Amino acid sequence: MSAPATPGFGAGYDGGEGGPRLGFFTDTSVCIGCKACEVACKEWNLVPTDGPLALSGNSYDNTMALGADSWRHVAFVEQPGRDAGPRWLMSSDVCKHCTSAACMEVCPTGALFRTEFGTVVVQQDVCNGCGYCVPACPFGVIDRREGDGRVFKCTLCYDRLKDGLEPACAKACPTDSIQFGPLEELRAHADERLDALRQAGVPEARLYLRDEAGGVGGAGAFFLLLDEPEVYGLPPDPVSTTRDLPGLWRAAAVAAGALVAGLAAAFAGGRR
């Protein structure tokens, strides 16, 4: 399968073949924590279980984080409420399918590639398990599978997209918290939803990774949150971990050129 060219940092993505870039908008204000998305993801993609089904001790969160065997993670955040009861914040997290995808940029084998839908996918038959992509991800999404060594993450159900179907998690979500479609349409809908919540007296509502001007150049999965990103376990100001590499390479090239010139001058002076 051919991989369209990677868009530059901060650039939009037209699908590589003229189609719209597809992605997720997750509206956490209507998430009920049912975990239907987690189950649907595992069932459709044949993702292994994370071990015996048990609570982690951290509220009702039994998966705790994204990883090779958890491509969807429903966060449960319990806070003191305004009244006697607690306030619950719930959010289904997933790979962000960044515009500036550092994981793809550091992959030495081309196992990570961008699809015609603008999503980032791992080809397991090409992955050599080097793990370079693991620390490159600013969200801690990618991980190597224990006993296998290769990396795994959300594919945004690439096989379903090719057949004109929506991803399994969005299909299974009973409240439409996970919404799928062309990113431009999702962004417009997210803006309307944010305005509605603020007019309804929810000033803490905010959009996360909605804008292309962010540190990862935009994302194929963005969120409406009801608190600071850190509360949900998300970095507040994520940046591409490879953003400084071009400047570093240029500086290295200049330094190498100066070193060669100095050695040549010293050698010429010695001969005289």
C-alpha positions as CSV (number, residue, x, y, z in Angstrom):
1,M,0.0,0.0,0.0
2,S,1.4,3.4,-1.0
3,A,1.9,6.1,1.6
4,P,1.1,9.7,0.5
5,A,3.6,12.3,1.4
6,T,3.7,13.7,4.9
7,P,2.4,17.3,5.1
8,G,4.8,19.9,6.5
9,F,4.6,21.2,10.0
10,G,1.5,23.2,10.7
11,A,0.0,22.4,7.2
12,G,-3.4,21.1,6.5
13,Y,-4.0,17.8,4.8
14,D,-6.2,17.3,1.8
15,G,-6.3,13.5,2.0
16,G,-3.5,13.0,-0.6
17,E,-6.0,12.1,-3.3
18,G,-8.3,15.1,-3.1
19,G,-10.6,13.8,-0.4
20,P,-11.2,15.5,3.0
21,R,-9.1,14.7,6.0
22,L,-11.1,12.5,8.4
23,G,-10.9,12.3,12.1
24,F,-12.6,12.4,15.6
25,F,-14.2,15.0,17.7
26,T,-14.8,13.8,21.2
27,D,-17.4,15.8,23.2
28,T,-16.6,14.8,26.8
29,S,-19.6,16.7,28.1
30,V,-21.9,13.9,27.0
31,C,-19.5,10.9,27.8
32,I,-21.2,8.6,30.3
33,G,-18.1,6.3,30.8
34,C,-19.9,3.2,29.5
35,K,-16.6,2.0,27.8
36,A,-18.5,0.8,24.7
37,C,-15.8,2.4,22.6
38,E,-13.1,0.4,24.4
39,V,-14.9,-2.8,23.9
40,A,-15.8,-2.1,20.2
41,C,-12.2,-1.2,19.5
42,K,-10.8,-4.4,21.0
43,E,-13.4,-6.6,19.3
44,W,-13.1,-5.1,15.8
45,N,-9.3,-4.8,15.8
46,L,-8.6,-8.0,17.8
47,V,-6.7,-6.1,20.4
48,P,-5.6,-8.4,23.3
49,T,-6.9,-7.9,26.8
50,D,-4.8,-6.0,29.3
51,G,-4.8,-8.9,31.7
52,P,-7.5,-10.1,34.1
53,L,-10.5,-7.8,34.2
54,A,-10.1,-5.8,37.5
55,L,-10.3,-2.3,38.9
56,S,-7.1,-0.4,39.2
57,G,-7.9,1.3,42.4
58,N,-8.2,4.6,40.6
59,S,-11.9,5.2,40.6
60,Y,-13.6,3.1,37.8
61,D,-10.6,3.3,35.5
62,N,-9.3,-0.2,34.7
63,T,-7.0,0.6,31.8
64,M,-5.4,3.7,33.1
65,A,-3.7,4.8,29.9
66,L,-3.4,4.3,26.2
67,G,-0.9,1.6,25.0
68,A,-0.3,-1.3,22.7
69,D,-3.2,-3.2,24.1
70,S,-5.5,-0.1,24.8
71,W,-6.2,1.9,21.7
72,R,-9.1,3.6,23.5
73,H,-9.0,4.7,27.1
74,V,-11.9,6.1,29.0
75,A,-10.7,8.3,31.8
76,F,-12.7,8.7,35.0
77,V,-11.9,11.8,36.9
78,E,-13.7,12.2,40.3
79,Q,-13.7,15.7,41.8
80,P,-15.4,17.3,44.8
81,G,-18.8,18.6,43.6
82,R,-20.5,21.9,44.4
83,D,-23.0,20.0,46.5
84,A,-22.5,16.9,48.6
85,G,-21.9,14.5,45.7
86,P,-18.8,14.2,43.5
87,R,-18.3,15.7,40.1
88,W,-17.4,13.2,37.4
89,L,-15.4,14.1,34.3
90,M,-15.2,11.3,31.7
91,S,-13.3,11.3,28.4
92,S,-12.5,8.7,25.8
93,D,-8.9,9.2,24.8
94,V,-7.3,8.0,21.5
95,C,-4.3,8.6,19.2
96,K,-4.3,12.2,18.0
97,H,-3.2,11.4,14.4
98,C,-1.1,14.6,14.5
99,T,-0.4,16.7,11.4
100,S,3.2,16.9,12.4
101,A,3.5,13.3,13.5
102,A,6.9,12.9,15.2
103,C,6.4,9.1,15.5
104,M,6.3,8.8,11.7
105,E,9.2,11.2,11.2
106,V,11.6,9.1,13.3
107,C,10.5,5.7,12.0
108,P,13.5,4.2,10.2
109,T,11.6,1.5,8.3
110,G,8.6,3.5,7.0
111,A,6.3,1.3,9.1
112,L,4.4,4.4,10.2
113,F,2.7,6.1,7.3
114,R,-0.1,8.6,6.5
115,T,-3.1,7.2,4.8
116,E,-5.2,8.7,2.1
117,F,-7.6,9.8,4.9
118,G,-4.9,11.8,6.7
119,T,-4.6,9.3,9.5
120,V,-1.3,7.8,10.8
121,V,-1.1,4.0,10.8
122,V,1.5,1.3,11.8
123,Q,2.2,-1.5,9.4
124,Q,3.0,-4.4,11.7
125,D,4.7,-6.4,8.9
126,V,7.2,-3.5,8.4
127,C,7.8,-2.5,12.1
128,N,11.1,-3.9,13.4
129,G,10.4,-3.0,17.1
130,C,13.2,-0.4,17.3
131,G,10.9,1.7,19.6
132,Y,12.1,5.1,18.3
133,C,8.5,6.2,17.9
134,V,7.6,5.5,21.6
135,P,9.5,8.6,23.1
136,A,8.8,10.7,20.0
137,C,5.0,10.8,20.7
138,P,4.2,13.8,22.8
139,F,1.0,12.1,24.1
140,G,2.5,8.8,25.2
141,V,0.2,7.0,22.8
142,I,2.5,4.4,21.1
143,D,3.9,1.5,23.0
144,R,5.5,-1.8,22.2
145,R,3.5,-4.9,22.9
146,E,4.9,-7.2,25.6
147,G,6.1,-10.5,24.2
148,D,5.9,-9.1,20.7
149,G,8.2,-6.1,20.6
150,R,6.4,-4.3,17.8
151,V,4.4,-1.1,18.3
152,F,0.6,-0.9,18.1
153,K,-1.9,2.0,18.3
154,C,-5.2,3.2,16.9
155,T,-5.6,3.0,13.1
156,L,-8.8,5.0,13.1
157,C,-10.2,1.7,11.8
158,Y,-8.4,2.1,8.4
159,D,-10.0,-1.1,7.1
160,R,-13.5,0.2,7.9
161,L,-12.7,3.6,6.3
162,K,-11.7,2.0,3.0
163,D,-15.2,0.3,3.0
164,G,-17.0,3.6,3.7
165,L,-17.7,2.7,7.3
166,E,-17.2,4.8,10.4
167,P,-14.7,3.6,13.1
168,A,-16.0,1.0,15.5
169,C,-15.6,3.2,18.6
170,A,-17.8,6.0,17.0
171,K,-20.3,3.4,15.8
172,A,-20.7,2.0,19.3
173,C,-20.9,5.3,21.3
174,P,-24.5,5.6,22.6
175,T,-24.4,9.3,23.3
176,D,-22.5,10.5,20.2
177,S,-19.6,11.7,22.4
178,I,-17.2,10.3,19.8
179,Q,-18.1,11.9,16.5
180,F,-16.4,10.9,13.2
181,G,-16.2,12.7,9.8
182,P,-14.4,15.3,7.8
183,L,-12.3,17.4,10.1
184,E,-13.5,20.8,8.8
185,E,-17.1,19.8,9.5
186,L,-16.2,18.5,12.9
187,R,-14.4,21.7,13.8
188,A,-17.4,23.8,12.8
189,H,-19.7,21.6,14.9
190,A,-17.3,21.8,17.8
191,D,-17.3,25.6,17.7
192,E,-21.1,25.6,17.8
193,R,-21.1,23.1,20.7
194,L,-18.6,25.2,22.7
195,D,-20.7,28.4,22.2
196,A,-23.8,26.5,23.3
197,L,-22.2,25.3,26.5
198,R,-20.8,28.7,27.4
199,Q,-24.1,30.3,26.9
200,A,-25.6,27.6,29.1
201,G,-23.3,28.7,32.0
202,V,-20.4,26.4,31.5
203,P,-17.5,28.8,31.2
204,E,-14.8,26.2,31.8
205,A,-15.6,24.4,28.6
206,R,-12.7,24.5,26.0
207,L,-11.5,22.9,22.8
208,Y,-8.3,20.9,22.9
209,L,-6.2,20.4,19.7
210,R,-8.8,22.1,17.6
211,D,-6.5,24.6,16.0
212,E,-3.8,23.9,13.4
213,A,-1.6,26.6,15.0
214,G,-0.8,24.3,17.9
215,G,2.4,22.6,18.6
216,V,1.6,19.5,16.6
217,G,0.3,21.4,13.6
218,G,-3.3,20.3,14.2
219,A,-4.7,16.9,15.1
220,G,-7.0,14.3,13.5
221,A,-8.6,13.8,16.9
222,F,-9.6,16.8,19.1
223,F,-11.7,17.2,22.2
224,L,-14.1,19.4,24.1
225,L,-13.0,19.4,27.7
226,L,-14.7,20.7,30.9
227,D,-11.5,21.4,32.8
228,E,-7.8,21.9,32.2
229,P,-6.1,19.2,29.9
230,E,-3.9,18.1,32.8
231,V,-7.0,17.0,34.7
232,Y,-7.7,14.4,32.0
233,G,-4.0,13.4,31.8
234,L,-3.3,15.4,28.7
235,P,-0.3,17.7,28.1
236,P,-1.4,21.3,28.3
237,D,0.9,22.6,25.4
238,P,2.0,19.6,23.4
239,V,4.7,20.1,20.7
240,S,6.2,17.9,18.1
241,T,9.3,16.4,19.5
242,T,11.0,16.7,16.1
243,R,10.2,20.4,15.6
244,D,13.8,21.5,16.3
245,L,15.6,18.9,14.2
246,P,15.9,20.9,11.0
247,G,17.6,23.7,12.9
248,L,19.9,21.3,14.8
249,W,20.9,19.6,11.5
250,R,21.7,23.0,10.0
251,A,23.7,24.0,13.0
252,A,25.6,20.7,12.8
253,A,26.3,21.2,9.1
254,V,27.6,24.7,9.7
255,A,29.8,23.4,12.6
256,A,31.1,20.5,10.4
257,G,31.9,22.9,7.6
258,A,33.8,25.2,9.9
259,L,35.7,22.2,11.3
260,V,36.7,21.0,7.9
261,A,37.7,24.5,6.8
262,G,39.8,24.9,10.0
263,L,41.5,21.5,9.4
264,A,42.3,22.4,5.8
265,A,43.8,25.7,6.8
266,A,45.9,24.1,9.5
267,F,47.1,21.4,7.1
268,A,47.9,24.1,4.5
269,G,49.8,26.1,7.1
270,G,51.7,23.1,8.3
271,R,52.9,22.3,4.7
272,R,54.2,25.8,4.4
